[in-house]
Amino acid sequence: MSLIIEDLNFSYSNKFGIKHISTKFDNSITAILGPNGSGKSTLMKCLTNLFRWNGTMIYKDRRIAASDKEFFRSRLSYLPQSAQSDSTITVFEAILLGLINSLSFHVTVEQEKAVESIIESLELTELSGHRICELSGGQLQMVSLAQAIVKKPEILILDEPLNNLDVHRQFSLLDQVASLTKNSHMITIIVMHDINLAARYAENILIMNAGEVYSQGSPKEVITRRMLHDIYNIQSEIYTGRFGHQVAEFIGISKESTGCNALNI
């Protein structure tokens, strides 16, 4: 199972947001990295059909048209960068709304159990009866994730889900997403800024810059001193961590006189 995009483009008026994006997302975690303004969120909004994209999208060997609203409604779940915080519904009710495609006038026992299971796994039990408007930014982010995954989507798209989360919550969220991705054979696409967390959790990484793909591949193929210099203007050292993951140690901002030729990679 894979989601393939070929020559995907989107422009704001006469300016490209993303251009000529071609890649394949398999049933694993793909992290999207890149500097601010590189087109990461624009790509996510194209993949979720929020923006009117041009190009080719193929899922399970079937070409997907932008007009196929049923596909985007039933197969995908999307967690945007920001979530509504002024609602007076409870956490339990908000997560239940993630099942809206299958809800009727009567909530079934199975639906209640699905919500309770997600609440427990994401350590939200104490917040279950709290109103959304009472939550902190980090708590709201975890509730939004729960709402996105409760329906067990085939494709999960998360745009900077680690915003507002402390270190414990970052690992908790990514552990749950990694487990769900593996157990459900799901396609998961995550926009991230933390390069080392991306290397730890993602099997594939796509680096964007100026609306285009700079590089893509495994963490070891993509996270290099040259990439960090080219994309972020950062000097770094790269080594393998104790669990076999690629680790970037950031030294400081690169001086223009250093140049890529001095990196010897």
C-alpha positions as semicolon CSV with decimal commas, in nm:
position;residue;x (nm);y (nm);z (nm)
1;M;0,000;0,000;0,000
2;S;0,142;0,337;-0,099
3;L;0,043;0,693;-0,180
4;I;0,225;0,821;-0,487
5;I;0,238;1,180;-0,601
6;E;0,386;1,286;-0,932
7;D;0,464;1,640;-1,044
8;L;0,243;1,797;-0,777
9;N;0,218;2,175;-0,802
10;F;0,037;2,454;-0,623
11;S;0,074;2,829;-0,665
12;Y;-0,043;3,137;-0,480
13;S;-0,148;3,381;-0,756
14;N;0,169;3,394;-0,968
15;K;0,402;3,246;-0,705
16;F;0,469;2,876;-0,664
17;G;0,397;2,729;-0,321
18;I;0,528;2,388;-0,421
19;K;0,654;2,277;-0,759
20;H;0,725;1,945;-0,928
21;I;0,694;1,735;-0,610
22;S;0,722;1,363;-0,685
23;T;0,756;1,099;-0,413
24;K;0,604;0,785;-0,266
25;F;0,471;0,739;0,087
26;D;0,470;0,378;0,207
27;N;0,301;0,221;0,512
28;S;0,556;0,366;0,750
29;I;0,642;0,706;0,894
30;T;0,773;0,971;0,657
31;A;0,902;1,293;0,814
32;I;0,894;1,617;0,616
33;L;1,175;1,854;0,714
34;G;1,281;2,194;0,591
35;P;1,316;2,559;0,694
36;N;1,022;2,791;0,751
37;G;0,854;2,880;0,424
38;S;0,991;2,580;0,238
39;G;0,644;2,451;0,142
40;K;0,594;2,177;0,402
41;S;0,249;2,288;0,520
42;T;0,145;2,373;0,164
43;L;0,227;2,016;0,061
44;M;0,020;1,882;0,353
45;K;-0,278;2,093;0,251
46;C;-0,249;1,963;-0,104
47;L;-0,235;1,603;0,017
48;T;-0,551;1,662;0,222
49;N;-0,720;1,843;-0,068
50;L;-0,751;2,172;0,119
51;F;-0,563;2,340;-0,166
52;R;-0,651;2,290;-0,533
53;W;-0,338;2,110;-0,651
54;N;-0,229;2,009;-0,999
55;G;-0,051;1,684;-1,074
56;T;-0,106;1,314;-1,019
57;M;-0,202;1,133;-0,698
58;I;-0,224;0,752;-0,689
59;Y;-0,339;0,534;-0,400
60;K;-0,352;0,153;-0,416
61;D;-0,289;0,171;-0,791
62;R;-0,592;0,399;-0,836
63;R;-0,561;0,753;-0,963
64;I;-0,721;0,999;-0,719
65;A;-0,892;1,309;-0,856
66;A;-0,918;1,631;-0,657
67;S;-1,295;1,597;-0,691
68;D;-1,296;1,259;-0,508
69;K;-1,418;1,405;-0,179
70;E;-1,513;1,062;-0,043
71;F;-1,152;0,945;-0,060
72;F;-1,017;1,245;0,130
73;R;-1,303;1,229;0,382
74;S;-1,293;0,858;0,461
75;R;-0,932;0,746;0,407
76;L;-0,736;1,038;0,556
77;S;-0,705;1,207;0,893
78;Y;-0,535;1,543;0,921
79;L;-0,398;1,725;1,225
80;P;-0,325;2,089;1,131
81;Q;-0,077;2,315;1,308
82;S;-0,345;2,483;1,518
83;A;-0,671;2,353;1,661
84;Q;-0,990;2,519;1,779
85;S;-0,953;2,610;2,147
86;D;-1,273;2,797;2,232
87;S;-1,517;2,507;2,218
88;T;-1,723;2,419;2,525
89;I;-1,760;2,050;2,442
90;T;-1,570;1,801;2,656
91;V;-1,253;1,617;2,563
92;F;-1,449;1,291;2,532
93;E;-1,702;1,456;2,300
94;A;-1,430;1,617;2,089
95;I;-1,256;1,283;2,034
96;L;-1,589;1,118;1,958
97;L;-1,634;1,368;1,675
98;G;-1,337;1,201;1,508
99;L;-1,584;0,922;1,430
100;I;-1,831;1,161;1,271
101;N;-1,841;0,965;0,944
102;S;-1,991;0,668;1,128
103;L;-2,190;0,847;1,400
104;S;-2,570;0,838;1,418
105;F;-2,817;0,972;1,672
106;H;-2,708;0,700;1,913
107;V;-2,344;0,642;2,009
108;T;-2,267;0,272;2,018
109;V;-2,081;0,087;2,289
110;E;-1,806;0,011;2,038
111;Q;-1,763;0,380;1,960
112;E;-1,745;0,469;2,329
113;K;-1,483;0,198;2,384
114;A;-1,278;0,326;2,090
115;V;-1,272;0,676;2,241
116;E;-1,191;0,543;2,590
117;S;-0,904;0,336;2,450
118;I;-0,749;0,638;2,275
119;I;-0,792;0,853;2,586
120;E;-0,612;0,595;2,797
121;S;-0,328;0,536;2,551
122;L;-0,257;0,909;2,518
123;E;-0,271;0,964;2,896
124;L;-0,577;1,188;2,874
125;T;-0,798;1,008;3,128
126;E;-0,791;1,290;3,383
127;L;-0,897;1,538;3,113
128;S;-1,185;1,334;2,972
129;G;-1,458;1,548;3,129
130;H;-1,280;1,882;3,086
131;R;-1,401;2,132;2,831
132;I;-1,179;2,208;2,532
133;C;-1,164;2,578;2,623
134;E;-1,004;2,484;2,958
135;L;-0,704;2,305;2,807
136;S;-0,346;2,421;2,766
137;G;-0,191;2,430;2,420
138;G;-0,012;2,100;2,477
139;Q;-0,323;1,928;2,611
140;L;-0,525;2,053;2,315
141;Q;-0,262;1,917;2,077
142;M;-0,289;1,568;2,230
143;V;-0,670;1,580;2,211
144;S;-0,649;1,683;1,846
145;L;-0,421;1,386;1,778
146;A;-0,669;1,155;1,952
147;Q;-0,948;1,294;1,735
148;A;-0,737;1,232;1,423
149;I;-0,649;0,870;1,500
150;V;-0,966;0,740;1,668
151;K;-1,119;0,643;1,334
152;K;-0,806;0,443;1,244
153;P;-0,734;0,616;0,912
154;E;-0,538;0,456;0,632
155;I;-0,339;0,778;0,584
156;L;-0,247;1,001;0,879
157;I;-0,110;1,349;0,809
158;L;0,028;1,552;1,101
159;D;0,148;1,910;1,050
160;E;0,396;1,998;1,326
161;P;0,220;1,788;1,595
162;L;0,496;1,852;1,852
163;N;0,407;2,220;1,888
164;N;0,341;2,317;2,252
165;L;0,440;1,973;2,385
166;D;0,693;1,912;2,660
167;V;0,960;1,645;2,611
168;H;0,756;1,368;2,774
169;R;0,452;1,445;2,558
170;Q;0,665;1,458;2,242
171;F;0,789;1,105;2,300
172;S;0,444;0,987;2,411
173;L;0,283;1,122;2,095
174;L;0,547;0,981;1,862
175;D;0,548;0,643;2,040
176;Q;0,171;0,616;1,990
177;V;0,191;0,723;1,627
178;A;0,475;0,478;1,558
179;S;0,283;0,192;1,722
180;L;-0,037;0,272;1,535
181;T;0,149;0,304;1,206
182;K;0,315;-0,034;1,249
183;N;0,014;-0,225;1,382
184;S;-0,234;-0,079;1,134
185;H;0,004;-0,075;0,833
186;M;-0,078;0,292;0,800
187;I;0,079;0,564;0,588
188;T;0,192;0,838;0,825
189;I;0,332;1,172;0,712
190;I;0,463;1,414;0,976
191;V;0,593;1,767;0,933
192;M;0,866;1,818;1,193
193;H;1,142;2,058;1,291
194;D;1,334;1,833;1,531
195;I;1,586;1,656;1,309
196;N;1,694;1,402;1,570
197;L;1,337;1,298;1,652
198;A;1,271;1,261;1,280
199;A;1,575;1,033;1,249
200;R;1,460;0,829;1,550
201;Y;1,100;0,769;1,440
202;A;1,085;0,803;1,062
203;E;1,190;0,536;0,816
204;N;1,191;0,790;0,536
205;I;1,269;1,161;0,534
206;L;1,187;1,419;0,269
207;I;1,376;1,750;0,282
208;M;1,205;2,052;0,126
209;N;1,352;2,387;0,029
210;A;1,196;2,674;-0,164
211;G;0,892;2,466;-0,256
212;E;1,091;2,177;-0,402
213;V;1,235;1,846;-0,287
214;Y;1,600;1,887;-0,189
215;S;1,653;1,520;-0,103
216;Q;1,466;1,213;0,017
217;G;1,558;0,872;0,155
218;S;1,645;0,701;0,480
219;P;1,773;0,910;0,775
220;K;2,129;0,795;0,709
221;E;2,102;0,896;0,343
222;V;1,939;1,233;0,406
223;I;2,070;1,370;0,737
224;T;2,420;1,477;0,644
225;R;2,653;1,763;0,723
226;R;2,608;1,891;0,369
227;M;2,228;1,895;0,398
228;L;2,241;2,082;0,729
229;H;2,481;2,334;0,577
230;D;2,282;2,378;0,254
231;I;1,935;2,393;0,407
232;Y;1,986;2,539;0,754
233;N;2,329;2,708;0,724
234;I;2,440;2,507;1,029
235;Q;2,773;2,344;1,109
236;S;2,727;1,996;1,255
237;E;2,871;1,657;1,330
238;I;2,679;1,340;1,245
239;Y;2,715;1,013;1,432
240;T;2,522;0,697;1,513
241;G;2,346;0,695;1,851
242;R;2,329;0,407;2,097
243;F;2,011;0,270;1,937
244;G;2,145;0,292;1,582
245;H;1,972;0,616;1,488
246;Q;2,139;0,900;1,303
247;V;2,219;1,185;1,545
248;A;2,308;1,541;1,448
249;E;2,515;1,747;1,691
250;F;2,478;2,114;1,609
251;I;2,794;2,322;1,643
252;G;2,673;2,662;1,531
253;I;2,581;2,880;1,239
254;S;2,801;2,824;0,934
255;K;3,024;3,103;0,816
256;E;2,985;3,189;0,451
257;S;3,358;3,137;0,401
258;T;3,329;2,773;0,507
259;G;3,156;2,663;0,187
260;C;3,029;2,317;0,102
261;N;3,361;2,211;-0,041
262;A;3,513;2,226;0,305
263;L;3,266;1,968;0,439
264;N;3,440;1,673;0,269
265;I;3,123;1,471;0,217
